[in-house]
Amino acid sequence: MRILFLGDVVGPSGCKAIEENLKYQIIKNKIDFVVVNGENAGEGGVGITEKISEDFFNYGVDVITTGNHVWDEKETAEYISKENRLLRPHNLISPSPGKGFEIYKSKNGFKIGVLNLMGNIFMKKCENVFESAKKFVLQNTLKKNYDFLIVDFHGETTSEKMAIGHFLDGKATLVIGTHTHVPTNDTRILKNGTAYQTDAGMCGDYDSVIGMNKENSINKFFRLEAKKHFPAEGKGTLSGVIVDCNDETGLANDISSFILGVDLKNTN
Ligand SMILES: [Fe+2]
């Protein structure tokens, strides 16, 4: 089993990079299951729509995860109730529409659990993510409830992400961070066999400030006259990881960085 996880798709540049590359990369890299964080895929670089989600599924995405911007497009609250391939953070304050965990069937017949969590530090208020993760692993077990478990931890701080990685080590196939839009260079397998990277990076235009127009962002930092943030419009780069899984244990044999595009050093 080979899993491709791609970080936050930002605006039209990110969507176009998915459209132009994903189908071929799935074939080229013999990918069996694709998860993409899509919470910034909207026209304005925040939120996600039904149309964008459907496009992603058509390009080969199996599951879309999200985070703090999940509700930025008004239609999402209704759409998520009828589309179980779109997840929102599991630890949102209840009641919230949709789900943060689901089990899917991969093309090659395995049961894949996908869990979407959101950090507590510098993020929107949500339930304590460590308590939520603890409760989850008490109720769900690798190779019993599902063959593989992919965890998207949507959070701001590296420490919180690393801690959840170690906490879930041996209980998940992959723990990967999202939200900062910058890929970290700590791609590795943890002591008990879980593949890990602190942040997957974004799928979008890197000639920007985390996907947004750079001149406008700089002006905002200088407190000069500036518009509301809007996405950079250059060519998008895909960023994430590929995990080679052990079909017997459900843990990882290998993980490698997947970067394909124009501004970052490519790994694929
Ligand atoms: Fe986010």
Residues whose N, C-alpha, C, O or C-beta is under 5 A from the ligand:
A	BS01	LIG	G67 N68 H69 H179
